[in-house]
Every structure is written in structure tokens, then in C-alpha cells.
């Protein structure tokens, strides 16, 4: 679904939801006969009472606008979270692979041409995920340290950065 259609659906759903939980103020009922003089009724014309009865609650409008802002301001969900991948890379990989280099085996860098040459399976996200999960030679395995989503994120980050390093 396009972003505009999602926003329109979310706004409509938010307004409907707000109206279900916070309804407009109910009209005021007339006092008992004889309890208040007819002069007291003259103070509030019927049109004013009706306009007060149909007014929306500020709480309902605030809830609907808050939902709309949350939906409109949110990041779209991506298959891989590259920001998370970068933070995982910086926390776990930069000690050996800072800037896409390799401090242990200099020719096995994380640059695209080196990945195509040395990585089992070639230059692909799946190959990078396998390498990160299982390790190989002097590279330790991160399969038990990182979750599957984190491994996917860091593999996508390395794949994206390989042509930039």
C-alpha cells in the first residue's frame, strides 16, 4: 500500500477510534418542572445548547492527531535495518575490520572485489551471513552471540558498504 493510502487509512481509523472512546458531550437535560424559573431557560438559547452538545472533546482530537503524527513520522519498515547493522558492526567487527580492512589477513578485506574473490559463495548477503554466523579460519563465529535479525542487519550493512569502502 502506498504511504499516502496508509496515512489516510490511519487517520480515518484514528478518528473513528477516538470517537468510540471519547464521544462528544451529551446534551444537557431539562431541569424538573418548577425547579427553575422560565427566566433561567432564557439565558441559554436552544442553538447554543445544541452547539455545545455536538462539540468534540479536546481529548479525542488530541488522541487522533497524536496517532496521525506517530504514523506519519515513523520510519518505513525495511527488510534490513542498516543503522542497526552499522552499530553491530561498530561494536563487534571494527576491531579487525575498521574501514572495511582486515588487520589479521590484509588481502581479505571487506571490499567488493575481495569479497568476490575470497568469500565462499561470492559477493552476496547470504554468503556474508554464513561467514558471520559460522566464522572461518581466523574469524570467530558470531552465530551464538548475535541473533538472526542482527546477523541479517550486519550482513546487509557490509554488503552495502563493500562498494563504498
PAZAMAR-220888 format. One line per field, with one value per residue: residue in one letter; y negated, x negated, z of N, C-alpha, C in turn; chain. Coordinates in nm, 3 decimals, padded with zeros to 5 digits. Each point is the difference from the previous one (the first is absolute). Example, Ala and Ser with C-alpha at 12.3 -4.5 7.8 and 13.67 -1.06 7.14 Angstrom:
resn <- (a|s)
n.Y <- (00.569|-00.105)
n.X <- (-01.319|00.035)
n.Z <- (00.780|-00.072)
ca.Y <- (-00.119|-00.119)
ca.X <- (00.089|-00.082)
ca.Z <- (00.000|00.006)
c.Y <- (-00.120|-00.109)
c.X <- (-00.090|00.077)
c.Z <- (00.000|00.073)
chain <- (A|A)
! end
This chain:
resn <- (x|x|x|x|x|x|x|x|x|x|x|x|x|x|x|x|x|x|x|x|x|x|x|x|x|x|x|x|x|x|x|x|x|x|x|x|x|x|x|x|x|x|x|x|x|x|x|x|x|x|x|x|x|x|x|x|x|x|x|x|x|x|x|x|x|x|x|x|x|x|x|x|x|x|x|x|x|x|x|x|x|x|x|x|x|x|x|x|x|x|x|x|x|x|x|x|x|x|x|x|x|x|x|x|x|x|x|x|x|x|x|x|x|x|x|x|x|x|x|x|x|x|x|x|x|x|x|x|x|x|x|x|x|x|x|x|x|x|x|x|x|x|x|x|x|x|x|x|x|x|x|x|x|x|x|x|x|x|x|x|x|x|x|x|x)
n.Y <- (00.117|-00.101|-00.084|-00.063|00.116|00.036|-00.120|00.007|00.126|-00.034|-00.108|00.069|00.098|-00.093|-00.066|00.114|00.039|-00.122|00.007|00.120|-00.051|-00.106|00.015|-00.066|-00.120|00.064|-00.014|-00.117|00.062|-00.015|-00.104|00.053|00.024|-00.128|00.073|-00.035|-00.129|-00.041|-00.094|00.106|00.052|-00.123|00.030|00.124|-00.070|00.055|-00.095|-00.073|00.052|-00.010|-00.119|-00.015|00.052|-00.063|-00.074|00.016|00.103|-00.089|00.088|00.004|-00.129|-00.014|00.097|-00.051|-00.122|00.048|00.073|-00.105|-00.072|00.095|00.010|-00.129|-00.009|00.116|00.077|00.012|00.111|00.029|00.074|-00.091|-00.008|-00.085|-00.080|00.099|00.030|-00.131|-00.010|00.107|-00.048|-00.119|00.071|00.072|-00.079|-00.124|00.084|00.074|-00.056|-00.082|-00.076|00.121|-00.029|00.069|-00.013|00.111|00.002|-00.075|00.108|00.050|-00.105|-00.095|-00.019|-00.053|-00.045|-00.030|-00.048|-00.052|-00.034|-00.044|-00.061|00.106|00.021|-00.071|-00.106|00.046|-00.044|00.102|-00.025|-00.128|00.030|00.087|-00.091|-00.094|00.081|00.057|-00.119|-00.027|00.097|-00.119|-00.001|-00.052|00.099|-00.070|00.123|00.021|-00.094|00.008|-00.067|00.078|-00.082|00.008|00.130|00.004|-00.078|00.068|00.109|-00.055|-00.038|00.115|00.062|-00.090|00.021|00.125|-00.057|-00.041|00.111)
n.X <- (-00.085|00.040|-00.099|00.049|00.020|-00.119|-00.048|00.068|-00.037|-00.123|00.012|00.059|-00.089|-00.093|00.060|00.017|-00.125|-00.040|00.083|-00.056|-00.117|-00.006|00.125|00.070|-00.001|00.064|00.115|00.013|00.044|00.127|-00.003|00.024|00.124|-00.002|-00.106|00.007|-00.006|00.097|-00.029|-00.026|00.108|00.040|-00.077|00.039|-00.015|00.098|-00.032|-00.019|00.109|00.055|-00.057|00.035|00.115|-00.021|-00.051|-00.114|-00.031|-00.070|00.040|00.118|00.000|-00.043|00.085|00.093|-00.032|-00.004|00.107|00.057|-00.048|00.042|00.109|00.024|-00.040|00.063|-00.105|-00.008|00.065|-00.125|-00.037|-00.092|-00.034|-00.035|00.078|00.088|-00.008|00.006|00.096|00.055|-00.020|00.037|00.096|00.007|-00.001|00.013|-00.007|00.061|00.119|-00.072|00.099|00.047|-00.098|-00.114|-00.004|00.071|00.081|-00.104|-00.018|00.049|00.014|00.077|-00.090|00.080|-00.112|-00.036|00.121|-00.002|-00.122|00.015|00.114|00.021|00.035|-00.112|00.014|00.052|00.120|00.048|-00.098|00.029|00.130|-00.032|-00.080|00.093|00.093|-00.071|-00.042|-00.128|-00.088|-00.058|00.107|00.034|00.073|00.099|00.022|-00.082|-00.078|00.030|00.114|00.093|00.081|-00.081|-00.010|00.131|00.018|-00.091|00.056|00.120|-00.043|-00.062|00.108|00.071|-00.078|00.006|00.095|00.020|-00.043)
n.Z <- (00.000|-00.073|00.022|-00.108|-00.061|00.044|-00.034|-00.114|-00.016|00.037|-00.077|-00.096|00.015|00.004|-00.095|-00.067|00.026|-00.028|-00.103|-00.008|00.036|-00.072|00.038|-00.090|00.059|00.094|-00.065|00.051|00.106|-00.026|00.086|00.118|-00.033|-00.001|-00.030|-00.126|00.018|-00.075|00.087|00.077|-00.060|00.021|00.106|-00.025|-00.109|-00.068|-00.086|00.109|00.055|-00.121|-00.013|00.125|-00.035|-00.112|00.095|-00.072|00.067|00.066|00.091|-00.062|-00.017|00.123|00.035|-00.078|00.039|00.122|-00.028|-00.056|00.098|00.083|-00.075|-00.011|00.125|-00.004|00.024|-00.131|00.014|00.022|-00.102|-00.016|00.125|-00.094|00.070|00.023|-00.129|-00.017|00.090|-00.054|-00.123|00.042|00.056|-00.112|-00.105|00.049|00.101|-00.092|-00.017|00.071|-00.047|00.028|00.081|00.000|00.132|-00.020|-00.106|-00.031|-00.076|00.111|-00.076|00.046|-00.091|-00.090|-00.056|00.125|00.023|-00.123|00.037|00.125|-00.010|00.074|-00.126|00.005|-00.073|00.114|00.032|-00.070|-00.087|00.010|-00.006|-00.094|-00.055|00.021|-00.043|-00.098|-00.045|-00.012|00.008|-00.012|-00.079|00.119|00.046|-00.055|-00.045|00.102|-00.047|-00.130|00.005|-00.056|00.064|00.106|-00.022|-00.022|00.104|00.070|-00.047|00.014|00.119|00.022|-00.046|00.069|00.106|-00.043|-00.068|00.124|00.061)
ca.Y <- (-00.117|-00.120|-00.073|-00.091|00.082|00.043|-00.116|-00.028|00.106|-00.017|-00.117|00.037|00.094|-00.076|-00.082|00.092|00.053|-00.106|-00.025|00.112|-00.005|-00.131|-00.050|-00.140|-00.021|00.026|-00.120|-00.014|00.025|-00.111|00.022|00.035|-00.109|-00.081|-00.015|-00.119|-00.086|-00.006|-00.102|00.068|00.062|-00.104|-00.032|00.088|00.028|00.139|00.017|00.009|00.130|00.098|-00.010|00.057|00.144|00.067|-00.034|00.112|-00.010|-00.025|00.124|00.082|-00.062|00.020|00.141|00.022|-00.068|00.072|00.120|-00.041|-00.041|00.121|00.075|-00.079|-00.023|00.124|00.051|00.119|00.123|00.051|00.139|-00.005|-00.128|-00.032|-00.073|00.103|00.073|-00.081|00.002|00.134|00.005|-00.081|00.063|00.135|00.031|-00.101|00.030|00.062|-00.044|-00.144|-00.058|00.103|00.068|00.121|-00.014|00.133|00.045|-00.129|00.007|00.039|-00.117|00.004|-00.076|00.083|00.089|00.102|00.091|00.085|00.093|00.086|00.044|00.119|-00.040|-00.128|-00.127|00.004|-00.014|00.135|00.042|-00.079|00.053|00.129|-00.028|-00.059|00.101|00.116|-00.034|00.080|-00.024|-00.080|-00.077|00.077|00.013|-00.088|00.058|00.013|-00.131|-00.091|00.060|00.007|-00.132|-00.080|00.052|-00.049|-00.145|-00.027|00.051|-00.099|-00.119|00.029|00.009|-00.136|-00.078|00.060|-00.078|-00.137|-00.001)
ca.X <- (00.085|-00.083|-00.009|00.114|00.117|-00.019|00.027|00.143|00.067|-00.033|00.073|00.141|00.011|-00.025|00.119|00.107|-00.034|00.017|00.143|00.056|-00.038|00.028|00.109|00.034|00.075|00.143|00.080|00.047|00.144|00.075|00.024|00.137|00.097|00.018|-00.125|-00.068|00.097|-00.015|-00.101|-00.130|-00.011|-00.023|-00.142|-00.069|00.084|-00.005|-00.109|-00.126|-00.001|-00.027|-00.140|-00.080|00.022|-00.068|-00.143|-00.091|-00.084|-00.141|-00.074|00.017|-00.078|-00.141|-00.033|-00.003|-00.117|-00.119|-00.012|-00.038|-00.141|-00.081|-00.003|-00.066|-00.139|-00.072|-00.083|00.057|-00.069|-00.085|-00.039|-00.119|-00.020|-00.141|-00.054|-00.031|-00.114|-00.121|-00.035|-00.052|-00.133|-00.091|-00.020|-00.055|-00.085|-00.102|-00.132|-00.077|00.044|00.024|-00.007|00.007|-00.130|-00.015|-00.127|-00.057|-00.044|00.015|00.063|00.142|00.073|00.145|00.031|00.074|-00.086|-00.055|00.109|00.026|-00.113|-00.030|00.116|00.066|00.131|-00.013|00.051|00.145|00.039|00.005|-00.138|-00.049|00.070|-00.061|-00.132|00.018|00.060|-00.085|-00.142|-00.084|-00.142|-00.027|00.120|00.085|00.142|00.085|00.134|00.054|-00.007|00.097|00.125|00.015|00.030|-00.122|-00.091|00.055|-00.026|-00.143|-00.036|00.047|-00.085|-00.129|00.028|00.018|-00.123|-00.114|-00.035|-00.035|-00.128)
ca.Z <- (00.000|-00.006|00.126|00.011|00.034|00.140|00.087|-00.003|00.076|00.141|00.050|00.013|00.111|00.123|00.030|00.039|00.132|00.099|00.020|00.075|00.139|00.056|-00.082|00.025|00.123|-00.012|00.025|00.137|00.014|00.060|00.142|00.040|-00.013|00.120|00.075|-00.049|-00.069|-00.145|-00.030|-00.005|-00.131|-00.098|-00.002|-00.095|-00.116|-00.046|-00.096|00.075|00.064|-00.103|-00.041|00.107|00.004|-00.110|-00.001|00.026|00.118|-00.034|00.019|-00.120|-00.107|00.034|-00.022|-00.145|-00.056|00.047|-00.082|-00.135|00.003|00.020|-00.125|-00.104|00.034|00.018|-00.110|-00.063|00.036|-00.106|00.020|00.084|00.066|-00.023|00.116|00.097|-00.054|00.023|00.143|00.030|-00.061|00.081|00.130|-00.006|-00.115|-00.032|00.056|-00.108|-00.132|-00.004|-00.133|-00.103|-00.011|00.080|00.070|00.020|-00.133|-00.069|-00.132|00.014|00.046|-00.020|-00.120|-00.095|-00.078|00.089|00.036|-00.116|-00.017|00.114|00.078|-00.053|-00.049|-00.069|00.053|00.022|00.141|00.058|00.027|00.113|00.118|00.033|00.057|00.132|00.089|00.025|00.004|-00.090|00.024|00.120|00.039|00.091|-00.031|00.079|-00.001|00.136|00.065|-00.062|-00.045|-00.146|-00.055|00.006|-00.102|-00.128|-00.008|-00.020|-00.133|-00.096|00.015|-00.065|-00.144|-00.050|00.015|-00.070|-00.120|00.042|00.072)
c.Y <- (-00.123|-00.075|-00.092|00.077|00.048|-00.114|-00.031|00.104|-00.016|-00.119|00.032|00.093|-00.072|-00.084|00.089|00.054|-00.104|-00.026|00.113|-00.011|-00.133|-00.065|-00.147|-00.011|00.021|-00.129|-00.002|00.022|-00.118|00.028|00.032|-00.122|-00.071|-00.022|-00.127|-00.081|-00.002|-00.107|00.063|00.067|-00.102|-00.036|00.081|00.030|00.143|00.024|00.016|00.135|00.108|-00.005|00.057|00.152|00.070|-00.031|00.123|-00.026|-00.027|00.126|00.089|-00.056|00.020|00.143|00.029|-00.065|00.069|00.127|-00.034|-00.039|00.122|00.080|-00.076|-00.016|00.126|00.038|00.116|00.123|00.051|00.145|00.007|-00.140|-00.035|-00.077|00.100|00.080|-00.076|00.003|00.137|00.014|-00.077|00.065|00.132|00.021|-00.097|00.029|00.067|-00.061|-00.150|-00.053|00.102|00.075|00.127|-00.006|00.135|00.052|-00.115|00.009|00.033|-00.115|00.019|-00.084|00.096|00.098|00.112|00.098|00.094|00.107|00.102|00.057|00.121|-00.038|-00.134|-00.117|00.005|-00.011|00.136|00.051|-00.073|00.050|00.132|-00.021|-00.056|00.105|00.108|-00.032|00.085|-00.042|-00.085|-00.085|00.085|00.002|-00.092|00.054|00.014|-00.134|-00.096|00.078|00.000|-00.136|-00.090|00.046|-00.046|-00.148|-00.029|00.050|-00.097|-00.127|00.022|00.005|-00.139|-00.080|00.052|-00.078|-00.143|-00.009|-00.006)
c.X <- (-00.090|00.006|00.120|00.125|-00.009|00.032|00.149|00.077|-00.026|00.074|00.147|00.022|-00.019|00.120|00.116|-00.026|00.019|00.148|00.065|-00.028|00.030|00.105|00.025|00.084|00.150|00.079|00.050|00.150|00.065|00.022|00.148|00.091|00.016|-00.128|-00.072|00.102|-00.026|-00.102|-00.138|-00.020|-00.029|-00.149|-00.076|00.092|-00.022|-00.116|-00.133|-00.012|-00.033|-00.147|-00.092|00.012|-00.079|-00.150|-00.083|-00.083|-00.144|-00.085|00.009|-00.083|-00.149|-00.044|-00.011|-00.122|-00.130|-00.024|-00.046|-00.147|-00.090|-00.012|-00.079|-00.149|-00.083|-00.083|00.072|-00.082|-00.079|-00.035|-00.121|-00.015|-00.149|-00.062|-00.037|-00.121|-00.131|-00.042|-00.054|-00.141|-00.100|-00.029|-00.073|-00.108|-00.116|-00.137|-00.090|00.030|00.031|-00.019|00.003|-00.131|00.000|-00.137|-00.070|-00.060|00.027|00.073|00.149|00.079|00.149|00.042|00.055|-00.088|-00.059|00.109|00.032|-00.107|-00.011|00.121|00.065|00.142|-00.001|00.065|00.153|00.028|00.001|-00.140|-00.058|00.065|-00.061|-00.135|00.012|00.052|-00.100|-00.147|-00.077|-00.145|-00.018|00.120|00.087|00.145|00.080|00.143|00.062|00.003|00.107|00.124|00.009|00.030|-00.123|-00.100|00.046|-00.032|-00.147|-00.045|00.045|-00.082|-00.134|00.018|00.014|-00.130|-00.116|-00.039|-00.040|-00.136|-00.115)
c.Z <- (00.000|00.133|00.021|00.040|00.145|00.096|00.005|00.080|00.150|00.060|00.019|00.117|00.133|00.040|00.045|00.140|00.109|00.026|00.078|00.149|00.068|-00.088|00.027|00.127|-00.025|00.025|00.144|00.006|00.069|00.147|00.026|-00.012|00.133|00.077|-00.041|-00.077|-00.149|-00.040|-00.009|-00.135|-00.108|-00.010|-00.106|-00.116|-00.050|-00.096|00.071|00.067|-00.102|-00.043|00.107|-00.001|-00.111|-00.006|00.033|00.124|-00.044|00.015|-00.124|-00.115|00.025|-00.025|-00.149|-00.064|00.043|-00.080|-00.141|-00.007|00.017|-00.128|-00.107|00.027|00.013|-00.122|-00.065|00.037|-00.120|00.032|00.093|00.057|-00.008|00.116|00.110|-00.046|00.021|00.146|00.041|-00.056|00.086|00.135|-00.005|-00.104|-00.023|00.059|-00.106|-00.137|-00.008|-00.142|-00.113|-00.019|00.085|00.065|00.021|-00.131|-00.096|-00.134|00.007|00.064|-00.022|-00.120|-00.105|-00.076|00.086|00.043|-00.115|-00.015|00.114|00.073|-00.067|-00.039|-00.068|00.073|00.008|00.149|00.068|00.035|00.120|00.129|00.045|00.067|00.142|00.099|00.039|00.019|-00.100|00.022|00.125|00.043|00.092|-00.048|00.093|00.010|00.137|00.074|-00.052|-00.040|-00.152|-00.065|-00.001|-00.105|-00.138|-00.018|-00.028|-00.137|-00.108|00.006|-00.071|-00.151|-00.062|00.002|-00.086|-00.124|00.033|00.069|-00.096)
chain <- (A|A|A|A|A|A|A|A|A|A|A|A|A|A|A|A|A|A|A|A|A|A|A|A|A|A|A|A|A|A|A|A|A|A|A|A|A|A|A|A|A|A|A|A|A|A|A|A|A|A|A|A|A|A|A|A|A|A|A|A|A|A|A|A|A|A|A|A|A|A|A|A|A|A|A|A|A|A|A|A|A|A|A|A|A|A|A|A|A|A|A|A|A|A|A|A|A|A|A|A|A|A|A|A|A|A|A|A|A|A|A|A|A|A|A|A|A|A|A|A|A|A|A|A|A|A|A|A|A|A|A|A|A|A|A|A|A|A|A|A|A|A|A|A|A|A|A|A|A|A|A|A|A|A|A|A|A|A|A|A|A|A|A|A|A)
! end
